[in-house]
Amino acid sequence: MGDLLALVGLALLDSTSLGTLVIPLVLVIARRRVDAVPLVVYFATVVLVYFGLGVGIALGFDLLSHLAADVWASRPAQWFKLIAGLGLFDYGVFAPDPVKKEGLGRVPSRQNPAAMIVLGAGAALTEAATMVPYLAANGIITAMPVGWTARLVLLAGYCLVMIVPALVLITGAALLGERIWPRLERVVPTLEHQTKITLLWIAGIVGFWMASTGFAALL
């Protein structure tokens, strides 16, 4: 039960990213209407890309677990963790705070299925470098004493939970119409700003962990 609660928490953290929350809201607000087909294609693309990456990561954990454990425990790897961790920590703590933008960002002029697939895949793959919660979730799923069928179900459920907050907000926009658009327009820049700050916090925390474990191992 604890693992499932951790997965839900990590999925909700992932749900606040640019690709899973901010971009879909911008797509809706820019036109002040909810076009179901482009949004379905966009969300399906994001979910499938994340799911595919998750399966690849899980397979990598299984196939390379013993080799990776030996390499990761080596002395050069500890120096790498120390140096890379200090770099991440420095970036997370000392990088200037992101500037809060006013208004909406650039929105694709076309929202046909092909454009939405490109946008969704691009958003998911761009965020792959910062998907710390997703990597943690994959580690939890891989470590659980369950078979591959259950792993795939858990991974698919995680990816679906990631888009739930955006779907709730978009459904609310569709139901409330003109009453909600001005509020969403004010919320999006704040969400984008907070997302960038969250990434700095994640970088700082992960960097501190990497540097401290590498330093301890070298001692």
C-alpha positions as a Python dict, from the first residue, in 0.01 Angstrom:
ca = {
    (1, 'M'): (0, 0, 0),
    (2, 'G'): (284, 235, 82),
    (3, 'D'): (439, 181, -261),
    (4, 'L'): (109, 259, -432),
    (5, 'L'): (67, 581, -234),
    (6, 'A'): (424, 680, -324),
    (7, 'L'): (350, 615, -692),
    (8, 'V'): (34, 828, -679),
    (9, 'G'): (227, 1111, -511),
    (10, 'L'): (506, 1096, -770),
    (11, 'A'): (251, 1086, -1054),
    (12, 'L'): (77, 1396, -920),
    (13, 'L'): (415, 1569, -896),
    (14, 'D'): (481, 1475, -1259),
    (15, 'S'): (135, 1605, -1349),
    (16, 'T'): (247, 1963, -1283),
    (17, 'S'): (510, 1964, -1559),
    (18, 'L'): (500, 2180, -1870),
    (19, 'G'): (405, 1889, -2095),
    (20, 'T'): (131, 1739, -1879),
    (21, 'L'): (-34, 2056, -1748),
    (22, 'V'): (85, 2391, -1882),
    (23, 'I'): (90, 2316, -2257),
    (24, 'P'): (-261, 2156, -2262),
    (25, 'L'): (-403, 2455, -2072),
    (26, 'V'): (-237, 2698, -2312),
    (27, 'L'): (-382, 2507, -2608),
    (28, 'V'): (-730, 2545, -2460),
    (29, 'I'): (-701, 2906, -2340),
    (30, 'A'): (-552, 3035, -2665),
    (31, 'R'): (-871, 2944, -2852),
    (32, 'R'): (-1107, 2987, -2557),
    (33, 'R'): (-1270, 2660, -2642),
    (34, 'V'): (-1207, 2290, -2583),
    (35, 'D'): (-1130, 2105, -2906),
    (36, 'A'): (-1155, 1742, -2800),
    (37, 'V'): (-978, 1569, -3091),
    (38, 'P'): (-648, 1764, -3079),
    (39, 'L'): (-637, 1732, -2700),
    (40, 'V'): (-703, 1356, -2711),
    (41, 'V'): (-424, 1312, -2965),
    (42, 'Y'): (-188, 1528, -2758),
    (43, 'F'): (-257, 1347, -2429),
    (44, 'A'): (-240, 1004, -2597),
    (45, 'T'): (99, 1093, -2742),
    (46, 'V'): (235, 1214, -2408),
    (47, 'V'): (108, 903, -2227),
    (48, 'L'): (243, 664, -2491),
    (49, 'V'): (585, 832, -2498),
    (50, 'Y'): (612, 824, -2120),
    (51, 'F'): (489, 463, -2112),
    (52, 'G'): (740, 360, -2379),
    (53, 'L'): (1024, 530, -2192),
    (54, 'G'): (912, 362, -1872),
    (55, 'V'): (911, 16, -2033),
    (56, 'G'): (1259, 81, -2173),
    (57, 'I'): (1384, 193, -1833),
    (58, 'A'): (1232, -109, -1661),
    (59, 'L'): (1387, -346, -1915),
    (60, 'G'): (1720, -175, -1862),
    (61, 'F'): (1688, -222, -1487),
    (62, 'D'): (1626, -593, -1537),
    (63, 'L'): (1892, -660, -1800),
    (64, 'L'): (2166, -442, -1655),
    (65, 'S'): (2094, -452, -1284),
    (66, 'H'): (2397, -664, -1186),
    (67, 'L'): (2640, -494, -1423),
    (68, 'A'): (2512, -149, -1334),
    (69, 'A'): (2540, -224, -963),
    (70, 'D'): (2907, -318, -1000),
    (71, 'V'): (2986, -15, -1217),
    (72, 'W'): (2792, 225, -994),
    (73, 'A'): (2982, 99, -689),
    (74, 'S'): (3326, 151, -848),
    (75, 'R'): (3559, 432, -738),
    (76, 'P'): (3539, 626, -1071),
    (77, 'A'): (3161, 619, -1041),
    (78, 'Q'): (3184, 772, -692),
    (79, 'W'): (3397, 1057, -829),
    (80, 'F'): (3138, 1102, -1104),
    (81, 'K'): (2857, 1115, -846),
    (82, 'L'): (3049, 1365, -636),
    (83, 'I'): (3134, 1599, -926),
    (84, 'A'): (2800, 1568, -1106),
    (85, 'G'): (2613, 1601, -777),
    (86, 'L'): (2798, 1921, -688),
    (87, 'G'): (2717, 2057, -1033),
    (88, 'L'): (2348, 1976, -997),
    (89, 'F'): (2338, 2117, -645),
    (90, 'D'): (2508, 2437, -759),
    (91, 'Y'): (2259, 2473, -1043),
    (92, 'G'): (1956, 2406, -823),
    (93, 'V'): (2062, 2643, -544),
    (94, 'F'): (2244, 2926, -721),
    (95, 'A'): (2070, 2947, -1059),
    (96, 'P'): (1871, 3271, -1089),
    (97, 'D'): (1501, 3240, -1022),
    (98, 'P'): (1298, 3199, -1342),
    (99, 'V'): (1133, 3515, -1467),
    (100, 'K'): (757, 3498, -1446),
    (101, 'K'): (610, 3564, -1790),
    (102, 'E'): (298, 3766, -1849),
    (103, 'G'): (35, 3617, -2074),
    (104, 'L'): (45, 3293, -2270),
    (105, 'G'): (342, 3147, -2448),
    (106, 'R'): (356, 3071, -2817),
    (107, 'V'): (76, 2844, -2932),
    (108, 'P'): (87, 2625, -3247),
    (109, 'S'): (-122, 2784, -3520),
    (110, 'R'): (-239, 2441, -3631),
    (111, 'Q'): (-390, 2182, -3403),
    (112, 'N'): (-430, 1894, -3647),
    (113, 'P'): (-342, 1541, -3527),
    (114, 'A'): (6, 1544, -3682),
    (115, 'A'): (93, 1874, -3513),
    (116, 'M'): (-38, 1747, -3179),
    (117, 'I'): (167, 1426, -3208),
    (118, 'V'): (482, 1628, -3275),
    (119, 'L'): (403, 1867, -2989),
    (120, 'G'): (321, 1588, -2742),
    (121, 'A'): (626, 1377, -2831),
    (122, 'G'): (851, 1682, -2822),
    (123, 'A'): (722, 1791, -2481),
    (124, 'A'): (762, 1443, -2330),
    (125, 'L'): (1108, 1379, -2474),
    (126, 'T'): (1232, 1728, -2380),
    (127, 'E'): (1132, 1668, -2020),
    (128, 'A'): (1296, 1323, -2016),
    (129, 'A'): (1618, 1477, -1885),
    (130, 'T'): (1439, 1610, -1576),
    (131, 'M'): (1197, 1323, -1507),
    (132, 'V'): (1336, 1251, -1159),
    (133, 'P'): (993, 1157, -1013),
    (134, 'Y'): (934, 924, -1308),
    (135, 'L'): (1270, 754, -1261),
    (136, 'A'): (1193, 712, -891),
    (137, 'A'): (853, 564, -976),
    (138, 'N'): (1014, 320, -1219),
    (139, 'G'): (1256, 215, -947),
    (140, 'I'): (967, 148, -709),
    (141, 'I'): (773, -51, -970),
    (142, 'T'): (1078, -256, -1070),
    (143, 'A'): (1156, -336, -707),
    (144, 'M'): (802, -456, -632),
    (145, 'P'): (767, -838, -614),
    (146, 'V'): (523, -858, -905),
    (147, 'G'): (532, -993, -1259),
    (148, 'W'): (566, -800, -1582),
    (149, 'T'): (190, -781, -1640),
    (150, 'A'): (138, -606, -1308),
    (151, 'R'): (436, -377, -1376),
    (152, 'L'): (290, -269, -1708),
    (153, 'V'): (-49, -205, -1547),
    (154, 'L'): (112, 4, -1272),
    (155, 'L'): (318, 196, -1526),
    (156, 'A'): (11, 264, -1742),
    (157, 'G'): (-184, 375, -1436),
    (158, 'Y'): (99, 611, -1338),
    (159, 'C'): (101, 770, -1684),
    (160, 'L'): (-277, 817, -1674),
    (161, 'V'): (-271, 976, -1327),
    (162, 'M'): (-15, 1226, -1464),
    (163, 'I'): (-276, 1381, -1694),
    (164, 'V'): (-572, 1376, -1452),
    (165, 'P'): (-523, 1732, -1312),
    (166, 'A'): (-508, 1879, -1663),
    (167, 'L'): (-817, 1683, -1767),
    (168, 'V'): (-1006, 1807, -1459),
    (169, 'L'): (-918, 2169, -1533),
    (170, 'I'): (-1003, 2136, -1903),
    (171, 'T'): (-1335, 1967, -1821),
    (172, 'G'): (-1413, 2253, -1583),
    (173, 'A'): (-1329, 2500, -1860),
    (174, 'A'): (-1563, 2321, -2100),
    (175, 'L'): (-1847, 2328, -1847),
    (176, 'L'): (-1801, 2683, -1715),
    (177, 'G'): (-1710, 2847, -2045),
    (178, 'E'): (-1664, 3225, -2038),
    (179, 'R'): (-1662, 3239, -1659),
    (180, 'I'): (-1336, 3042, -1633),
    (181, 'W'): (-1119, 3174, -1919),
    (182, 'P'): (-990, 3492, -1748),
    (183, 'R'): (-896, 3296, -1435),
    (184, 'L'): (-710, 3030, -1632),
    (185, 'E'): (-522, 3299, -1824),
    (186, 'R'): (-395, 3435, -1494),
    (187, 'V'): (-310, 3089, -1358),
    (188, 'V'): (-99, 2956, -1648),
    (189, 'P'): (201, 3194, -1608),
    (190, 'T'): (207, 3112, -1236),
    (191, 'L'): (197, 2737, -1305),
    (192, 'E'): (480, 2765, -1558),
    (193, 'H'): (686, 2970, -1313),
    (194, 'Q'): (627, 2727, -1025),
    (195, 'T'): (713, 2430, -1248),
    (196, 'K'): (1053, 2579, -1328),
    (197, 'I'): (1118, 2651, -959),
    (198, 'T'): (1022, 2292, -872),
    (199, 'L'): (1278, 2164, -1123),
    (200, 'L'): (1547, 2375, -950),
    (201, 'W'): (1450, 2221, -615),
    (202, 'I'): (1466, 1871, -763),
    (203, 'A'): (1808, 1943, -915),
    (204, 'G'): (1937, 2072, -580),
    (205, 'I'): (1804, 1777, -379),
    (206, 'V'): (1925, 1512, -625),
    (207, 'G'): (2263, 1687, -654),
    (208, 'F'): (2304, 1692, -276),
    (209, 'W'): (2217, 1322, -254),
    (210, 'M'): (2459, 1226, -533),
    (211, 'A'): (2743, 1435, -394),
    (212, 'S'): (2697, 1315, -36),
    (213, 'T'): (2677, 945, -127),
    (214, 'G'): (2978, 976, -360),
    (215, 'F'): (3181, 1159, -93),
    (216, 'A'): (3087, 904, 174),
    (217, 'A'): (3189, 615, -53),
    (218, 'L'): (3525, 777, -134),
    (219, 'L'): (3601, 811, 237),
}
